[in-house]
Amino acid sequence: MIESSREYSDEEIFRHLEPIVAEWFRKRYGSFSPPQRHAIVEIAKRRNILICSPTGTGKTLAGFLAIIDYLFKLSKRGELEDRVYCLYI
């Protein structure tokens, strides 16, 4: 059985990201892969997810992009502390 979250459009995902993170991603990659379209917003909503997709489809970046974005948001608000925010397995 395969369950999937909603697939978000690139523009929907970019709206969820801090402008500097969105700009970096656009310049570096251009658009999101299908696994990223399903995962990034869900991770940003702090939902636990499991991404199953072939090698090279952007799974790791999907996880890290949402985390990096969260850290930028904390920093922008002056709330970023010197501690662990994520355990990625």
Number of C-alpha atoms within 10 A of each C-alpha: 3 4 5 12 11 11 17 18 14 15 11 12 21 20 11 16 22 17 13 11 17 19 13 11 16 14 9 9 9 12 16 22 17 15 20 26 21 21 27 27 23 19 18 18 11 12 10 9 14 10 15 10 11 9 8 9 15 18 20 14 17 21 20 16 19 25 19 16 19 20 17 19 15 13 12 11 9 9 11 14 10 6 6 6 11 9 5 8 3
